[in-house]
Amino acid sequence: MLDLARQANPGVTFHEASYLVDRQEWAGAWDLISCMWYAYGLVSSMDELEKLIGNLAQWTSTTGVCFVPIADPRLITGFPLNYVQPNPWPGQITIDGIIWSYSEENGAQVHRHQLAPCVDWMKKAFAKYFTNVRLDTYPPVGPQGACRLAILASGKRS
């Protein structure tokens, strides 16, 4: 994919790297940061997802925006899954996210054990780093798809 991107965009620099690696040289360097196609769902844990979000925030400039599509567990499950759950005991129960797998048509490729954090969990995670965290929709894939949610985070905290 990087080779195709380089061919189509001569003069543009592309980097192959992990969202989990702290790259100090990128601190505040970018006006737009994204993690498209739910790539964050491929991390191994919610702790790693928190690290990834921290890096996205670190790399966003003070006037920049972070755009991250949300793999909404409610759409994946078809169930109205709430972040905060009823609880008969002292304390609070949250469903931070779900683990899910997807097998492509005819089983040609299987995407196993992906994370899909709850929307409210994502908003809370981004609010640690940005003063303005809002949900927005962006167009569906194909005519039958539903509009998808994305986080738009700006107003980077110091």
PAGUFI-580313 format. One record per residue: x, y, z of N, C-alpha, C, O in turn; residue number from 1; residue in three letters. Coordinates in steps of 0.001 Angstrom, whole numbers, plus 500000, padded with zeros to 6 digits. Layout:
+--------+--------+--------+--------+--------+--------+--------+--------+--------+--------+--------+--------+-----+-----+
!    npx !    npy !    npz !   capx !   capy !   capz !    cpx !    cpy !    cpz !    opx !    opy !    opz !   i !  aa !
+--------+--------+--------+--------+--------+--------+--------+--------+--------+--------+--------+--------+-----+-----+
!      X !      Y !      Z !      X !      Y !      Z !      X !      Y !      Z !      X !      Y !      Z ! NUM ! ala !
...
+--------+--------+--------+--------+--------+--------+--------+--------+--------+--------+--------+--------+-----+-----+
END
This chain:
+--------+--------+--------+--------+--------+--------+--------+--------+--------+--------+--------+--------+-----+-----+
!    npx !    npy !    npz !   capx !   capy !   capz !    cpx !    cpy !    cpz !    opx !    opy !    opz !   i !  aa !
+--------+--------+--------+--------+--------+--------+--------+--------+--------+--------+--------+--------+-----+-----+
! 500817 ! 498813 ! 500000 ! 500000 ! 500000 ! 500000 ! 500868 ! 501261 ! 500000 ! 500549 ! 502246 ! 499333 !   1 ! met !
! 501956 ! 501217 ! 500749 ! 502831 ! 502387 ! 500776 ! 503468 ! 502644 ! 499409 ! 503614 ! 503793 ! 498994 !   2 ! leu !
! 503840 ! 501583 ! 498722 ! 504414 ! 501766 ! 497387 ! 503405 ! 502413 ! 496450 ! 503757 ! 503308 ! 495681 !   3 ! asp !
! 502143 ! 501965 ! 496509 ! 501100 ! 502569 ! 495675 ! 500883 ! 504029 ! 496053 ! 500725 ! 504881 ! 495178 !   4 ! leu !
! 500874 ! 504320 ! 497343 ! 500682 ! 505698 ! 497803 ! 501833 ! 506591 ! 497339 ! 501615 ! 507724 ! 496911 !   5 ! ala !
! 503035 ! 506082 ! 497425 ! 504200 ! 506870 ! 496979 ! 504146 ! 507145 ! 495481 ! 504468 ! 508246 ! 495035 !   6 ! arg !
! 503736 ! 506134 ! 494702 ! 503643 ! 506314 ! 493252 ! 502573 ! 507347 ! 492899 ! 502760 ! 508152 ! 491988 !   7 ! gln !
! 501475 ! 507321 ! 493608 ! 500366 ! 508236 ! 493319 ! 500602 ! 509638 ! 493872 ! 499933 ! 510586 ! 493461 !   8 ! ala !
! 501548 ! 509775 ! 494801 ! 501795 ! 511060 ! 495462 ! 503283 ! 511361 ! 495512 ! 503876 ! 511368 ! 496591 !   9 ! asn !
! 503896 ! 511611 ! 494357 ! 505338 ! 511878 ! 494370 ! 505661 ! 513112 ! 495206 ! 504941 ! 514110 ! 495177 !  10 ! pro !
! 506739 ! 513020 ! 495937 ! 507155 ! 514144 ! 496771 ! 506560 ! 514139 ! 498168 ! 506935 ! 514963 ! 499002 !  11 ! gly !
! 505638 ! 513222 ! 498437 ! 505032 ! 513128 ! 499772 ! 505753 ! 512035 ! 500547 ! 506038 ! 510965 ! 500009 !  12 ! val !
! 506044 ! 512308 ! 501803 ! 506735 ! 511334 ! 502648 ! 505718 ! 510447 ! 503357 ! 504762 ! 510946 ! 503951 !  13 ! thr !
! 505919 ! 509158 ! 503296 ! 505082 ! 508189 ! 503993 ! 505954 ! 507415 ! 504974 ! 507129 ! 507161 ! 504707 !  14 ! phe !
! 505369 ! 507040 ! 506112 ! 506105 ! 506297 ! 507135 ! 505364 ! 505006 ! 507441 ! 504141 ! 505004 ! 507586 !  15 ! his !
! 506095 ! 503925 ! 507537 ! 505523 ! 502676 ! 508036 ! 505962 ! 502551 ! 509487 ! 507151 ! 502417 ! 509777 !  16 ! glu !
! 504989 ! 502598 ! 510399 ! 505318 ! 502585 ! 511825 ! 504120 ! 502083 ! 512612 ! 503023 ! 501935 ! 512073 !  17 ! ala !
! 504338 ! 501829 ! 513865 ! 503281 ! 501393 ! 514763 ! 502729 ! 502591 ! 515528 ! 503488 ! 503451 ! 515976 !  18 ! ser !
! 501414 ! 502645 ! 515675 ! 500776 ! 503670 ! 516493 ! 501167 ! 503529 ! 517970 ! 500958 ! 504451 ! 518759 !  19 ! tyr !
! 501727 ! 502388 ! 518337 ! 502082 ! 502132 ! 519737 ! 503477 ! 502632 ! 520100 ! 503840 ! 502660 ! 521276 !  20 ! leu !
! 504258 ! 503024 ! 519100 ! 505622 ! 503470 ! 519353 ! 505628 ! 504988 ! 519537 ! 505157 ! 505736 ! 518681 !  21 ! val !
! 506163 ! 505416 ! 520654 ! 506285 ! 506840 ! 520952 ! 507359 ! 507432 ! 520057 ! 508523 ! 507038 ! 520129 !  22 ! asp !
! 506967 ! 508382 ! 519211 ! 507924 ! 509024 ! 518302 ! 507996 ! 510503 ! 518658 ! 507221 ! 511316 ! 518154 !  23 ! arg !
! 508924 ! 510833 ! 519522 ! 509065 ! 512206 ! 520011 ! 509260 ! 513215 ! 518881 ! 508834 ! 514364 ! 518990 !  24 ! gln !
! 509902 ! 512786 ! 517802 ! 510133 ! 513709 ! 516687 ! 508824 ! 514129 ! 516000 ! 508819 ! 515085 ! 515225 !  25 ! glu !
! 507728 ! 513434 ! 516271 ! 506426 ! 513780 ! 515700 ! 505577 ! 514607 ! 516672 ! 504466 ! 515001 ! 516316 !  26 ! trp !
! 506055 ! 514875 ! 517860 ! 505261 ! 515599 ! 518862 ! 504775 ! 516935 ! 518303 ! 505577 ! 517786 ! 517919 !  27 ! ala !
! 503464 ! 517108 ! 518260 ! 502856 ! 518345 ! 517796 ! 503081 ! 518648 ! 516324 ! 502882 ! 519784 ! 515894 !  28 ! gly !
! 503491 ! 517660 ! 515548 ! 503908 ! 517909 ! 514164 ! 502782 ! 517920 ! 513141 ! 502977 ! 518416 ! 512031 !  29 ! ala !
! 501611 ! 517390 ! 513476 ! 500601 ! 517160 ! 512450 ! 499305 ! 517912 ! 512757 ! 498839 ! 517927 ! 513896 !  30 ! trp !
! 498735 ! 518533 ! 511730 ! 497464 ! 519250 ! 511865 ! 496262 ! 518317 ! 511745 ! 495166 ! 518650 ! 512195 !  31 ! asp !
! 496466 ! 517159 ! 511144 ! 495410 ! 516156 ! 511042 ! 496015 ! 514799 ! 511325 ! 496974 ! 514381 ! 510678 !  32 ! leu !
! 495440 ! 514117 ! 512302 ! 495867 ! 512766 ! 512665 ! 494646 ! 511862 ! 512525 ! 493537 ! 512242 ! 512903 !  33 ! ile !
! 494854 ! 510669 ! 511982 ! 493756 ! 509713 ! 511866 ! 494277 ! 508302 ! 512062 ! 495474 ! 508037 ! 511955 !  34 ! ser !
! 493360 ! 507419 ! 512348 ! 493633 ! 505986 ! 512447 ! 492455 ! 505317 ! 511733 ! 491466 ! 504947 ! 512365 !  35 ! cys !
! 492570 ! 505168 ! 510428 ! 491440 ! 504758 ! 509592 ! 491189 ! 503253 ! 509610 ! 492037 ! 502443 ! 509985 !  36 ! met !
! 489986 ! 502937 ! 509187 ! 489526 ! 501554 ! 509016 ! 489672 ! 500727 ! 510290 ! 489949 ! 499529 ! 510239 !  37 ! trp !
! 489484 ! 501377 ! 511413 ! 489474 ! 500699 ! 512716 ! 490782 ! 499955 ! 512983 ! 490781 ! 498918 ! 513646 !  38 ! tyr !
! 491888 ! 500477 ! 512472 ! 493187 ! 499831 ! 512688 ! 493496 ! 499703 ! 514172 ! 494192 ! 498773 ! 514580 !  39 ! ala !
! 492984 ! 500634 ! 514991 ! 493214 ! 500552 ! 516440 ! 492636 ! 499273 ! 517034 ! 493069 ! 498842 ! 518103 !  40 ! tyr !
! 491670 ! 498662 ! 516363 ! 491060 ! 497426 ! 516862 ! 491993 ! 496233 ! 516822 ! 491670 ! 495175 ! 517361 !  41 ! gly !
! 493144 ! 496388 ! 516191 ! 494097 ! 495292 ! 516082 ! 495116 ! 495260 ! 517219 ! 495968 ! 494372 ! 517259 !  42 ! leu !
! 495038 ! 496226 ! 518147 ! 495938 ! 496176 ! 519299 ! 495522 ! 495022 ! 520202 ! 494440 ! 494459 ! 520036 !  43 ! val !
! 496369 ! 494674 ! 521147 ! 496137 ! 493482 ! 521966 ! 495297 ! 493702 ! 523208 ! 494805 ! 492741 ! 523799 !  44 ! ser !
! 495122 ! 494961 ! 523619 ! 494404 ! 495214 ! 524864 ! 493874 ! 496635 ! 524899 ! 494275 ! 497479 ! 524098 !  45 ! ser !
! 492976 ! 496891 ! 525827 ! 492469 ! 498241 ! 526030 ! 493600 ! 499147 ! 526528 ! 493608 ! 500339 ! 526221 !  46 ! met !
! 494546 ! 498604 ! 527287 ! 495695 ! 499391 ! 527730 ! 496515 ! 499863 ! 526526 ! 496957 ! 501011 ! 526484 !  47 ! asp !
! 496715 ! 498977 ! 525552 ! 497433 ! 499378 ! 524340 ! 496634 ! 500414 ! 523551 ! 497211 ! 501313 ! 522939 !  48 ! glu !
! 495307 ! 500288 ! 523568 ! 494479 ! 501275 ! 522882 ! 494634 ! 502646 ! 523544 ! 494677 ! 503665 ! 522854 !  49 ! leu !
! 494717 ! 502677 ! 524874 ! 494950 ! 503944 ! 525571 ! 496299 ! 504546 ! 525169 ! 496409 ! 505760 ! 524996 !  50 ! glu !
! 497311 ! 503711 ! 525022 ! 498638 ! 504187 ! 524583 ! 498543 ! 504743 ! 523163 ! 499099 ! 505803 ! 522875 !  51 ! lys !
! 497854 ! 504044 ! 522287 ! 497683 ! 504491 ! 520910 ! 497012 ! 505865 ! 520875 ! 497461 ! 506755 ! 520153 !  52 ! leu !
! 495946 ! 506040 ! 521647 ! 495239 ! 507322 ! 521692 ! 496164 ! 508414 ! 522229 ! 496154 ! 509538 ! 521727 !  53 ! ile !
! 496956 ! 508090 ! 523240 ! 497921 ! 509042 ! 523770 ! 498923 ! 509480 ! 522714 ! 499279 ! 510657 ! 522644 !  54 ! gly !
! 499378 ! 508544 ! 521896 ! 500311 ! 508894 ! 520823 ! 499633 ! 509755 ! 519763 ! 500219 ! 510730 ! 519293 !  55 ! asn !
! 498404 ! 509408 ! 519382 ! 497688 ! 510235 ! 518410 ! 497592 ! 511676 ! 518915 ! 497816 ! 512629 ! 518169 !  56 ! leu !
! 497257 ! 511809 ! 520187 ! 497139 ! 513149 ! 520785 ! 498490 ! 513857 ! 520800 ! 498578 ! 515042 ! 520479 !  57 ! ala !
! 499535 ! 513133 ! 521172 ! 500871 ! 513736 ! 521229 ! 501283 ! 514259 ! 519851 ! 501898 ! 515321 ! 519760 !  58 ! gln !
! 500963 ! 513548 ! 518804 ! 501390 ! 513919 ! 517459 ! 500531 ! 515030 ! 516855 ! 500931 ! 515643 ! 515866 !  59 ! trp !
! 499362 ! 515298 ! 517430 ! 498477 ! 516347 ! 516925 ! 499018 ! 517715 ! 517340 ! 499415 ! 517916 ! 518488 !  60 ! thr !
! 499029 ! 518646 ! 516396 ! 499494 ! 519997 ! 516722 ! 498488 ! 520681 ! 517652 ! 497368 ! 520199 ! 517823 !  61 ! ser !
! 498887 ! 521790 ! 518242 ! 498002 ! 522491 ! 519184 ! 496736 ! 522996 ! 518509 ! 495708 ! 523149 ! 519168 !  62 ! thr !
! 496789 ! 523254 ! 517220 ! 495603 ! 523706 ! 516485 ! 495019 ! 522594 ! 515614 ! 494108 ! 522841 ! 514824 !  63 ! thr !
! 495534 ! 521382 ! 515752 ! 495140 ! 520278 ! 514886 ! 493886 ! 519552 ! 515339 ! 493294 ! 519858 ! 516375 !  64 ! gly !
! 493506 ! 518582 ! 514526 ! 492311 ! 517771 ! 514753 ! 492697 ! 516304 ! 514635 ! 493506 ! 515917 ! 513793 !  65 ! val !
! 492097 ! 515505 ! 515500 ! 492264 ! 514056 ! 515446 ! 490926 ! 513461 ! 515000 ! 489907 ! 513679 ! 515656 !  66 ! cys !
! 490918 ! 512718 ! 513902 ! 489718 ! 512102 ! 513334 ! 489878 ! 510588 ! 513418 ! 490776 ! 510022 ! 512794 !  67 ! phe !
! 489005 ! 509928 ! 514191 ! 489106 ! 508482 ! 514361 ! 487725 ! 507854 ! 514219 ! 486854 ! 508082 ! 515058 !  68 ! val !
! 487515 ! 507059 ! 513160 ! 486258 ! 506328 ! 513018 ! 486067 ! 505356 ! 514182 ! 487037 ! 504843 ! 514741 !  69 ! pro !
! 484823 ! 505114 ! 514535 ! 484525 ! 504239 ! 515674 ! 483877 ! 502950 ! 515194 ! 482859 ! 502968 ! 514504 !  70 ! ile !
! 484485 ! 501832 ! 515572 ! 483872 ! 500519 ! 515343 ! 482876 ! 500312 ! 516485 ! 483192 ! 499677 ! 517491 !  71 ! ala !
! 481689 ! 500846 ! 516318 ! 480680 ! 500884 ! 517379 ! 480165 ! 499482 ! 517704 ! 479579 ! 498828 ! 516841 !  72 ! asp !
! 480375 ! 499010 ! 518938 ! 479886 ! 497678 ! 519309 ! 478381 ! 497513 ! 519127 ! 477908 ! 496400 ! 518896 !  73 ! pro !
! 477621 ! 498607 ! 519228 ! 476167 ! 498517 ! 519045 ! 475822 ! 498143 ! 517606 ! 474869 ! 497400 ! 517370 !  74 ! arg !
! 476589 ! 498650 ! 516649 ! 476345 ! 498278 ! 515251 ! 476824 ! 496860 ! 514960 ! 476191 ! 496122 ! 514205 !  75 ! leu !
! 477946 ! 496489 ! 515566 ! 478494 ! 495151 ! 515338 ! 477563 ! 494084 ! 515919 ! 477307 ! 493063 ! 515280 !  76 ! ile !
! 477059 ! 494325 ! 517131 ! 476231 ! 493321 ! 517806 ! 474750 ! 493436 ! 517470 ! 474004 ! 492468 ! 517613 !  77 ! thr !
! 474319 ! 494621 ! 517021 ! 472886 ! 494834 ! 516817 ! 472134 ! 494903 ! 518129 ! 470921 ! 494699 ! 518176 !  78 ! gly !
! 472870 ! 495195 ! 519201 ! 472307 ! 495207 ! 520552 ! 472596 ! 496572 ! 521180 ! 473705 ! 497086 ! 521033 !  79 ! phe !
! 471626 ! 497168 ! 521874 ! 471867 ! 498484 ! 522491 ! 472777 ! 498377 ! 523714 ! 472322 ! 498467 ! 524854 !  80 ! pro !
! 474040 ! 498188 ! 523461 ! 475031 ! 497957 ! 524499 ! 475425 ! 499284 ! 525142 ! 476034 ! 500134 ! 524492 !  81 ! leu !
! 475082 ! 499460 ! 526404 ! 475406 ! 500689 ! 527126 ! 476752 ! 500557 ! 527825 ! 477117 ! 499484 ! 528305 !  82 ! asn !
! 477474 ! 501653 ! 527874 ! 478783 ! 501688 ! 528526 ! 478648 ! 501421 ! 530026 ! 479339 ! 500557 ! 530565 !  83 ! tyr !
! 477773 ! 502148 ! 530695 ! 477525 ! 501931 ! 532129 ! 476362 ! 500962 ! 532262 ! 475296 ! 501167 ! 531682 !  84 ! val !
! 476580 ! 499912 ! 533029 ! 475592 ! 498853 ! 533187 ! 474903 ! 498939 ! 534549 ! 475506 ! 499373 ! 535530 !  85 ! gln !
! 473628 ! 498519 ! 534603 ! 472955 ! 498452 ! 535903 ! 473741 ! 497534 ! 536833 ! 474320 ! 496536 ! 536404 !  86 ! pro !
! 473747 ! 497895 ! 538120 ! 474579 ! 497159 ! 539060 ! 473896 ! 497115 ! 540426 ! 473632 ! 498168 ! 541007 !  87 ! asn !
! 473606 ! 495936 ! 540949 ! 472978 ! 495847 ! 542269 ! 473967 ! 496005 ! 543433 ! 473552 ! 496074 ! 544590 !  88 ! pro !
! 475268 ! 496061 ! 543132 ! 476290 ! 496144 ! 544169 ! 476896 ! 497544 ! 544217 ! 476733 ! 498326 ! 543281 !  89 ! trp !
! 477590 ! 497856 ! 545301 ! 478313 ! 499142 ! 545332 ! 479369 ! 499170 ! 544222 ! 479964 ! 498142 ! 543897 !  90 ! pro !
! 479589 ! 500321 ! 543658 ! 480560 ! 500453 ! 542581 ! 479867 ! 500595 ! 541239 ! 478647 ! 500748 ! 541169 !  91 ! gly !
! 480650 ! 500544 ! 540181 ! 480119 ! 500753 ! 538839 ! 480659 ! 499691 ! 537890 ! 481839 ! 499346 ! 537937 !  92 ! gln !
! 479796 ! 499183 ! 537042 ! 480192 ! 498238 ! 536007 ! 480123 ! 498954 ! 534665 ! 479114 ! 499574 ! 534330 !  93 ! ile !
! 481213 ! 498861 ! 533899 ! 481214 ! 499411 ! 532545 ! 481588 ! 498302 ! 531569 ! 482400 ! 497426 ! 531865 !  94 ! thr !
! 480977 ! 498370 ! 530416 ! 481393 ! 497524 ! 529303 ! 482284 ! 498423 ! 528450 ! 481793 ! 499234 ! 527665 !  95 ! ile !
! 483592 ! 498273 ! 528611 ! 484544 ! 499149 ! 527930 ! 484571 ! 498892 ! 526430 ! 484819 ! 499807 ! 525645 !  96 ! asp !
! 484319 ! 497665 ! 526034 ! 484325 ! 497312 ! 524623 ! 484057 ! 495834 ! 524471 ! 483797 ! 495126 ! 525444 !  97 ! gly !
! 484122 ! 495382 ! 523239 ! 483922 ! 493966 ! 522958 ! 485094 ! 493454 ! 522130 ! 485832 ! 494226 ! 521517 !  98 ! ile !
! 485243 ! 492149 ! 522129 ! 486195 ! 491475 ! 521249 ! 485352 ! 490777 ! 520182 ! 484390 ! 490079 ! 520506 !  99 ! ile !
! 485710 ! 490963 ! 518915 ! 484920 ! 490365 ! 517849 ! 485832 ! 489888 ! 516727 ! 486980 ! 490318 ! 516615 ! 100 ! trp !
! 485317 ! 489019 ! 515924 ! 486046 ! 488508 ! 514764 ! 485145 ! 488612 ! 513541 ! 483918 ! 488600 ! 513648 ! 101 ! ser !
! 485772 ! 488711 ! 512388 ! 485023 ! 488805 ! 511137 ! 485650 ! 487870 ! 510116 ! 486851 ! 487925 ! 509854 ! 102 ! tyr !
! 484816 ! 487014 ! 509547 ! 485259 ! 486111 ! 508497 ! 484699 ! 486616 ! 507178 ! 483484 ! 486710 ! 507007 ! 103 ! ser !
! 485586 ! 486941 ! 506248 ! 485136 ! 487441 ! 504951 ! 484406 ! 486348 ! 504191 ! 484497 ! 485168 ! 504526 ! 104 ! glu !
! 483686 ! 486759 ! 503172 ! 482900 ! 485832 ! 502375 ! 483744 ! 484631 ! 501966 ! 484886 ! 484777 ! 501529 ! 105 ! glu !
! 483170 ! 483455 ! 502113 ! 483827 ! 482177 ! 501803 ! 485020 ! 481899 ! 502714 ! 485822 ! 481011 ! 502422 ! 106 ! asn !
! 485148 ! 482642 ! 503812 ! 486241 ! 482411 ! 504746 ! 487608 ! 482709 ! 504173 ! 488618 ! 482225 ! 504684 ! 107 ! gly !
! 487653 ! 483510 ! 503104 ! 488929 ! 483807 ! 502446 ! 489925 ! 484430 ! 503409 ! 491121 ! 484145 ! 503344 ! 108 ! ala !
! 489439 ! 485272 ! 504293 ! 490314 ! 485881 ! 505289 ! 489516 ! 486056 ! 506573 ! 488343 ! 486428 ! 506539 ! 109 ! gln !
! 490155 ! 485787 ! 507699 ! 489516 ! 485938 ! 508995 ! 490285 ! 486986 ! 509795 ! 491505 ! 486906 ! 509941 ! 110 ! val !
! 489551 ! 487966 ! 510308 ! 490125 ! 489021 ! 511142 ! 489716 ! 488687 ! 512572 ! 488574 ! 488917 ! 512969 ! 111 ! his !
! 490653 ! 488147 ! 513339 ! 490333 ! 487584 ! 514651 ! 490624 ! 488543 ! 515795 ! 491585 ! 489312 ! 515784 ! 112 ! arg !
! 489744 ! 488454 ! 516777 ! 489945 ! 489078 ! 518082 ! 490263 ! 490564 ! 518006 ! 491268 ! 491019 ! 518554 ! 113 ! his !
! 489420 ! 491308 ! 517337 ! 489590 ! 492752 ! 517240 ! 488869 ! 493444 ! 518395 ! 487847 ! 492955 ! 518878 ! 114 ! gln !
! 489401 ! 494574 ! 518830 ! 488753 ! 495365 ! 519870 ! 487779 ! 496350 ! 519240 ! 488069 ! 496961 ! 518211 ! 115 ! leu !
! 486635 ! 496491 ! 519865 ! 485681 ! 497544 ! 519487 ! 485271 ! 498231 ! 520782 ! 484368 ! 497762 ! 521475 ! 116 ! ala !
! 485930 ! 499342 ! 521115 ! 485603 ! 500040 ! 522356 ! 484247 ! 500726 ! 522253 ! 483847 ! 501166 ! 521175 ! 117 ! pro !
! 483546 ! 500814 ! 523370 ! 482271 ! 501520 ! 523399 ! 482500 ! 502998 ! 523085 ! 483548 ! 503560 ! 523405 ! 118 ! cys !
! 481511 ! 503606 ! 522461 ! 481614 ! 505005 ! 522049 ! 481932 ! 505902 ! 523246 ! 482803 ! 506768 ! 523155 ! 119 ! val !
! 481239 ! 505703 ! 524357 ! 481485 ! 506537 ! 525539 ! 482897 ! 506334 ! 526085 ! 483508 ! 507285 ! 526573 ! 120 ! asp !
! 483415 ! 505133 ! 526013 ! 484794 ! 504877 ! 526448 ! 485755 ! 505683 ! 525573 ! 486692 ! 506300 ! 526080 ! 121 ! trp !
! 485517 ! 505677 ! 524246 ! 486384 ! 506417 ! 523328 ! 486322 ! 507915 ! 523619 ! 487357 ! 508580 ! 523651 ! 122 ! met !
! 485130 ! 508448 ! 523830 ! 484999 ! 509874 ! 524129 ! 485779 ! 510227 ! 525392 ! 486477 ! 511240 ! 525433 ! 123 ! lys !
! 485659 ! 509396 ! 526413 ! 486367 ! 509620 ! 527674 ! 487886 ! 509544 ! 527474 ! 488629 ! 510354 ! 528030 ! 124 ! lys !
! 488338 ! 508579 ! 526686 ! 489777 ! 508414 ! 526442 ! 490350 ! 509630 ! 525705 ! 491443 ! 510089 ! 526036 ! 125 ! ala !
! 489632 ! 510150 ! 524724 ! 490108 ! 511322 ! 523986 ! 490013 ! 512594 ! 524820 ! 490818 ! 513509 ! 524648 ! 126 ! phe !
! 489031 ! 512660 ! 525726 ! 488858 ! 513857 ! 526571 ! 490034 ! 514066 ! 527520 ! 490203 ! 515169 ! 528040 ! 127 ! ala !
! 490844 ! 513051 ! 527759 ! 492057 ! 513221 ! 528571 ! 493044 ! 514159 ! 527882 ! 493851 ! 514812 ! 528544 ! 128 ! lys !
! 492980 ! 514223 ! 526556 ! 493977 ! 514942 ! 525770 ! 493437 ! 516154 ! 525019 ! 494209 ! 517018 ! 524602 ! 129 ! tyr !
! 492104 ! 516227 ! 524840 ! 491491 ! 517292 ! 524051 ! 490324 ! 517909 ! 524807 ! 489600 ! 517211 ! 525517 ! 130 ! phe !
! 490140 ! 519220 ! 524656 ! 489024 ! 519908 ! 525324 ! 487726 ! 519778 ! 524538 ! 486642 ! 519883 ! 525112 ! 131 ! thr !
! 487824 ! 519553 ! 523235 ! 486637 ! 519429 ! 522399 ! 486629 ! 518043 ! 521759 ! 487395 ! 517775 ! 520834 ! 132 ! asn !
! 485765 ! 517170 ! 522256 ! 485627 ! 515826 ! 521708 ! 484169 ! 515658 ! 521312 ! 483274 ! 515671 ! 522157 ! 133 ! val !
! 483947 ! 515499 ! 520014 ! 482566 ! 515337 ! 519572 ! 482451 ! 514168 ! 518610 ! 483426 ! 513732 ! 517998 ! 134 ! arg !
! 481227 ! 513681 ! 518501 ! 480936 ! 512622 ! 517544 ! 480385 ! 513249 ! 516284 ! 479616 ! 514208 ! 516340 ! 135 ! leu !
! 480773 ! 512714 ! 515168 ! 480234 ! 513148 ! 513893 ! 479982 ! 511893 ! 513065 ! 480502 ! 510819 ! 513367 ! 136 ! asp !
! 479192 ! 512044 ! 512034 ! 478962 ! 510916 ! 511141 ! 479700 ! 511169 ! 509837 ! 479966 ! 512309 ! 509455 ! 137 ! thr !
! 480016 ! 510087 ! 509178 ! 480575 ! 510194 ! 507840 ! 479905 ! 509135 ! 506981 ! 479310 ! 508201 ! 507519 ! 138 ! tyr !
! 479984 ! 509254 ! 505664 ! 479158 ! 508438 ! 504766 ! 479381 ! 506933 ! 504921 ! 480464 ! 506481 ! 505291 ! 139 ! pro !
! 478332 ! 506179 ! 504630 ! 478433 ! 504714 ! 504688 ! 479242 ! 504162 ! 503520 ! 479506 ! 504854 ! 502537 ! 140 ! pro !
! 479621 ! 502912 ! 503656 ! 480242 ! 502196 ! 502547 ! 479096 ! 501569 ! 501759 ! 478400 ! 500691 ! 502269 ! 141 ! val !
! 478901 ! 501997 ! 500562 ! 477832 ! 501451 ! 499720 ! 476472 ! 502014 ! 500068 ! 476300 ! 502632 ! 501119 ! 142 ! gly !
! 475499 ! 501803 ! 499188 ! 474174 ! 502400 ! 499357 ! 473362 ! 501796 ! 500500 ! 472454 ! 502457 ! 501003 ! 143 ! pro !
! 473644 ! 500595 ! 500920 ! 472863 ! 499928 ! 501971 ! 473419 ! 500140 ! 503377 ! 472766 ! 499780 ! 504356 ! 144 ! gln !
! 474598 ! 500711 ! 503488 ! 475256 ! 500853 ! 504784 ! 474674 ! 501979 ! 505626 ! 474028 ! 502895 ! 505116 ! 145 ! gly !
! 474916 ! 501886 ! 506903 ! 474500 ! 502937 ! 507832 ! 475609 ! 503982 ! 507930 ! 476783 ! 503672 ! 507726 ! 146 ! ala !
! 475231 ! 505218 ! 508243 ! 476241 ! 506235 ! 508508 ! 477090 ! 505777 ! 509677 ! 476599 ! 505144 ! 510611 ! 147 ! cys !
! 478350 ! 506102 ! 509614 ! 479278 ! 505644 ! 510646 ! 479692 ! 506809 ! 511524 ! 479723 ! 507961 ! 511089 ! 148 ! arg !
! 480012 ! 506482 ! 512782 ! 480438 ! 507490 ! 513743 ! 481953 ! 507654 ! 513724 ! 482698 ! 506715 ! 513445 ! 149 ! leu !
! 482381 ! 508862 ! 514026 ! 483806 ! 509144 ! 514181 ! 483977 ! 510146 ! 515308 ! 483106 ! 510978 ! 515564 ! 150 ! ala !
! 485114 ! 510051 ! 515972 ! 485527 ! 511045 ! 516964 ! 486233 ! 512172 ! 516213 ! 487089 ! 511923 ! 515363 ! 151 ! ile !
! 485871 ! 513395 ! 516530 ! 486622 ! 514564 ! 516085 ! 487098 ! 515259 ! 517362 ! 486298 ! 515792 ! 518131 ! 152 ! leu !
! 488396 ! 515242 ! 517567 ! 488963 ! 515800 ! 518786 ! 489863 ! 516972 ! 518432 ! 490707 ! 516874 ! 517541 ! 153 ! ala !
! 489677 ! 518081 ! 519138 ! 490503 ! 519272 ! 518919 ! 490667 ! 520001 ! 520258 ! 490134 ! 519576 ! 521283 ! 154 ! ser !
! 491407 ! 521094 ! 520223 ! 491679 ! 521808 ! 521460 ! 492593 ! 521000 ! 522350 ! 492247 ! 520663 ! 523483 ! 155 ! gly !
! 493762 ! 520694 ! 521824 ! 494727 ! 519846 ! 522533 ! 495074 ! 520434 ! 523897 ! 495404 ! 521614 ! 524019 ! 156 ! lys !
! 494992 ! 519593 ! 524908 ! 495371 ! 520011 ! 526255 ! 496890 ! 520093 ! 526352 ! 497606 ! 519352 ! 525679 ! 157 ! arg !
! 497379 ! 521008 ! 527204 ! 498832 ! 521135 ! 527350 ! 499356 ! 520143 ! 528363 ! 500559 ! 520101 ! 528620 ! 158 ! ser !
+--------+--------+--------+--------+--------+--------+--------+--------+--------+--------+--------+--------+-----+-----+
END
